[in-house]
């Protein structure tokens, strides 16, 4: 039986390390997805000028250069836009299911598609809205489909790299007035993401 495991990370490096370790234990990159907020175009620098959507290889090289090398799934990252989230770098089955493409293209309606893809693969609707909001606020989402015999090992890997506690973080969002992901809302700017992350850091024990 196949299970879908999902982790939200504040650190792009933690998410990339999670992906690499999942692949290292034999989970094919075809069963892993990554969606990283690209506000401020932090991965744009190594993508060819004039290519509005970027390229999978170019975006993968940019991401890999920052987090320590792109192989497997990380080498296939492309750029796209998600309504309500803004620009992201992404690769994997979840994104392909959500937007109907593999690789980089700006796609309208991907916000609902991303949530729908998560729900369609067994992620509760409430969690899907939280994860989409987490990406909007600067996070990186890793989603993996595994057989039961690999589930415990995959869970351990995802916990190893400071995966966000969804209950604690969702409660913090709600205390600030958030209810659900809204794809019509303006994406967070790079500065807003930095302030949000700094505020979280200042309130951590």
C-alpha positions in Angstrom: 0.0 0.0 0.0 1.3 3.5 -0.9 1.3 6.3 1.7 1.8 10.0 1.1 4.1 11.8 3.6 4.5 15.5 3.6 6.8 17.9 5.3 7.1 21.7 5.4 10.5 23.2 6.0 11.5 26.8 6.8 15.0 26.1 5.4 15.5 25.3 1.8 18.7 23.5 2.7 16.8 21.2 5.2 14.3 20.4 2.5 17.0 19.6 -0.1 18.9 17.4 2.4 15.6 15.6 3.1 15.2 14.9 -0.6 18.7 13.7 -1.0 18.4 11.3 1.9 15.1 10.0 0.7 16.7 9.2 -2.6 19.7 7.6 -0.9 17.5 5.0 0.8 16.1 3.9 -2.5 13.1 6.1 -3.0 13.0 7.1 -6.6 12.9 10.8 -7.4 9.7 10.0 -9.4 7.9 9.5 -6.1 9.2 12.7 -4.5 8.1 16.3 -5.0 9.5 19.7 -3.8 7.9 23.1 -4.0 10.0 26.1 -2.8 9.0 29.7 -2.5 11.1 31.7 -4.9 10.2 35.2 -3.7 12.9 37.7 -4.6 14.0 35.3 -7.4 16.8 33.9 -5.3 17.2 31.1 -7.8 17.0 33.3 -10.9 20.7 34.2 -11.0 21.8 31.1 -12.8 18.9 30.8 -15.2 19.5 32.1 -18.7 18.4 35.7 -19.4 15.3 35.9 -21.6 13.8 32.6 -20.5 10.8 33.8 -18.5 9.9 30.4 -17.2 13.4 29.3 -16.6 14.5 25.7 -17.3 14.5 22.7 -15.2 18.2 22.2 -15.5 18.9 25.9 -14.9 16.7 26.2 -11.8 18.0 23.0 -10.5 21.6 24.2 -10.9 20.7 27.4 -9.0 19.0 25.6 -6.2 21.7 23.0 -6.0 24.4 25.6 -6.0 22.9 27.1 -2.8 22.2 23.9 -1.0 25.2 21.9 -2.0 24.6 20.2 -5.3 21.6 19.2 -7.4 21.1 15.5 -8.2 18.0 13.4 -8.8 14.9 15.4 -8.2 16.9 18.6 -7.4 18.4 18.5 -10.8 15.0 18.7 -12.4 13.7 21.8 -10.7 11.8 24.3 -12.9 10.2 27.7 -12.2 6.5 28.4 -12.2 4.0 30.7 -10.6 1.2 29.7 -8.2 -1.7 32.2 -7.6 -1.6 33.4 -4.1 1.9 32.0 -3.5 3.8 33.7 -6.3 7.0 32.4 -7.9 8.3 28.9 -6.9 10.9 26.4 -7.9 9.4 23.0 -8.1 9.7 19.5 -9.4 8.0 16.1 -9.0 4.7 14.3 -9.3 2.7 16.6 -7.1 3.4 19.7 -9.2 2.9 17.8 -12.4 -0.5 16.6 -11.2 -1.4 20.1 -10.0 -0.6 22.0 -13.1 -0.5 19.4 -15.9 3.1 20.1 -16.8 6.5 18.9 -15.9 9.1 21.6 -15.6 8.9 25.4 -15.9 5.9 27.4 -17.1 3.8 30.1 -15.5 0.4 28.4 -15.0 -2.8 30.0 -13.9 -5.0 28.3 -11.4 -2.2 26.2 -9.9 -3.1 27.2 -6.3 -6.4 25.2 -6.4 -4.6 22.6 -8.5 -1.9 22.2 -5.9 -4.4 21.8 -3.0 -6.5 19.5 -5.1 -3.5 17.3 -5.9 -2.7 17.0 -2.3 -6.2 16.1 -1.3 -6.4 13.6 -4.2 -3.4 11.9 -2.8 -4.7 11.4 0.7 -3.7 14.7 2.4 -6.6 16.1 4.5 -8.1 19.3 3.1 -7.2 21.3 6.2 -3.6 20.2 6.0 -3.5 21.0 2.2 -4.5 24.6 2.9 -1.9 24.9 5.6 0.9 23.5 3.4 -0.1 25.9 0.6 0.0 28.8 3.1 3.3 27.6 4.4 4.8 27.8 0.9 3.3 31.3 0.5 5.1 32.4 3.7 8.5 31.3 2.4 8.5 27.6 3.2 9.6 24.6 1.1 7.2 21.6 0.8 8.5 18.0 0.4 6.0 15.3 -0.5 6.9 11.7 -0.9 4.8 8.6 -1.9 6.2 5.4 -0.3 5.2 1.8 0.2 4.4 0.8 3.8 7.7 -0.9 4.4 9.6 2.4 3.7 7.2 4.7 5.5 8.9 4.6 9.0 12.3 5.2 7.4 11.0 8.1 5.3 9.3 9.6 8.3 12.5 9.5 10.3 14.4 11.2 7.5 11.8 14.0 7.2 11.9 14.6 11.0 15.7 14.7 11.0 15.9 18.0 9.1 13.7 20.3 11.3 10.4 19.6 9.7 7.8 22.2 10.8 5.3 21.0 13.4 2.0 21.5 11.5 -0.2 21.8 14.6 1.9 24.5 16.3 2.5 26.5 13.1 -1.2 26.3 12.0 -2.3 27.5 15.5 0.1 30.4 15.1 -1.4 31.3 11.8 -4.9 31.1 13.2 -4.0 33.3 16.2 -3.0 36.0 13.6 -6.4 35.6 11.9 -5.7 33.1 9.1 -8.4 30.6 8.3 -7.4 29.0 4.9 -5.2 29.5 1.9 -6.6 32.1 -0.5 -5.2 32.0 -4.0 -6.6 35.5 -4.7 -4.5 37.0 -1.9 -1.3 38.9 -2.9 1.8 36.8 -2.5 4.2 37.6 0.3 7.1 39.8 -0.7 10.7 38.8 0.0 10.7 41.4 2.8 7.4 40.2 4.3 8.8 36.6 4.3 11.9 37.8 6.1 9.9 39.6 8.7 7.6 36.6 9.3 10.6 34.3 9.7 12.3 36.7 12.1 9.1 37.0 14.2 8.9 33.2 14.4 12.5 33.0 15.5 12.0 35.6 18.2 9.1 33.7 19.7 10.8 30.3 19.7 11.8 29.0 23.2 
